[in-house]
Amino acid sequence: SDAKARNRVLKIIEDERFVRDRMFVYLQDCNTSIVRIVKEENFKRPLEYIYPNEISSCLLKILSESIGLNSDGLVREAMKLFGYKVKTSKVNDFFVMHINRLLNDHLIYEEDDTLKIVEREVA
């Protein structure tokens, strides 16, 4: 039943193996997010069900394996990975918001109309 499942999830969270952040649950002390590539042709997760760190990890992974992507190109690549075939204003604005967050957090920067990852010194 839904109540049993909910109680099991809450028990796991109480055991501190997982962390709850708003409506998302993720592994404790997990340094990497796994970006899920949807295999079912017509499946796409609602935007509000995608954890922000998953989107950030996806955007950074795309940039690390691409050359010369601008914001529009990055949005197009990310939306495909999350199962979106049509670039509506809602989808575009959602991914642009996350790109802007990466820019504001100084994890990426824009140079000559292309996005690049900020190189970090290894301590």
C-alpha positions in Angstrom: 0.0 0.0 0.0 1.0 3.6 -0.3 1.2 4.0 3.4 3.6 1.0 3.8 5.8 2.3 1.0 5.9 5.8 2.5 6.7 4.4 6.0 9.6 2.4 4.5 11.0 5.4 2.8 10.7 7.5 6.0 12.5 4.7 7.9 15.4 4.7 5.4 15.7 8.5 5.7 15.7 8.2 9.5 18.6 5.7 9.3 20.5 8.6 7.7 21.4 6.5 4.6 19.5 9.0 2.5 18.9 12.7 2.7 15.6 14.4 2.0 15.6 17.8 0.3 12.1 19.1 -0.3 10.4 16.4 -2.3 13.7 14.7 -3.4 15.5 11.9 -1.6 19.1 11.1 -2.4 22.1 9.1 -1.0 23.9 10.6 2.0 27.5 11.6 1.2 27.1 11.0 -2.5 29.5 13.2 -4.4 28.2 12.4 -7.9 24.8 12.5 -9.4 23.7 9.9 -11.8 22.1 11.3 -14.9 19.5 8.9 -16.1 19.2 8.5 -19.9 15.6 7.6 -20.6 15.2 4.5 -22.7 11.5 4.6 -23.3 10.8 6.6 -26.3 7.8 8.5 -25.1 8.8 9.0 -21.5 9.8 12.3 -20.0 9.9 13.2 -16.3 8.0 16.3 -15.3 10.5 19.2 -14.9 9.5 19.6 -11.3 10.5 16.0 -10.5 14.1 16.5 -11.7 16.5 17.2 -8.8 18.5 20.4 -9.4 21.9 18.7 -8.7 21.0 16.1 -11.4 20.4 18.9 -13.9 23.7 20.6 -12.9 25.6 17.4 -13.2 24.1 16.8 -16.6 24.9 20.3 -17.9 28.5 20.0 -16.7 28.9 16.6 -18.2 27.6 17.8 -21.6 29.9 20.8 -21.5 32.9 18.6 -20.5 32.3 16.4 -23.6 31.4 19.2 -26.1 33.2 21.9 -27.9 31.7 25.3 -28.7 28.2 25.0 -27.2 26.3 28.2 -26.5 23.4 28.4 -24.0 20.8 27.4 -26.7 22.8 24.4 -27.8 23.3 23.3 -24.2 19.5 23.5 -23.6 18.8 21.4 -26.7 21.3 18.7 -25.6 20.1 18.6 -22.0 16.4 18.5 -22.9 17.0 15.5 -25.2 18.7 13.6 -22.4 15.7 14.2 -20.2 13.2 13.1 -22.8 12.0 16.4 -24.2 11.6 16.5 -28.0 10.0 19.9 -28.3 11.6 23.1 -27.0 8.7 24.9 -25.4 9.2 28.2 -23.6 8.6 26.4 -20.3 11.3 23.8 -21.0 13.7 26.4 -22.3 13.2 28.7 -19.3 13.7 25.7 -16.9 17.1 24.8 -18.4 18.2 28.4 -18.8 17.5 29.0 -15.1 19.9 26.1 -14.2 22.5 27.4 -16.7 22.3 30.8 -15.1 22.7 29.2 -11.6 25.9 27.5 -12.8 27.1 30.9 -14.2 26.2 32.7 -10.9 28.0 30.0 -8.9 31.1 30.5 -11.1 31.1 26.8 -12.2 30.9 27.8 -15.8 31.5 31.0 -17.8 30.7 32.4 -21.2 33.4 33.4 -23.7 32.9 34.3 -27.3 29.3 33.1 -27.1 30.3 29.6 -25.9 30.0 28.1 -22.4 33.0 26.7 -20.7 33.7 25.0 -17.4 35.7 26.9 -14.9 39.0 25.1 -14.3 39.5 24.4 -10.6 42.9 23.9 -9.0 43.3 20.6 -7.3 44.3 21.0 -3.6 
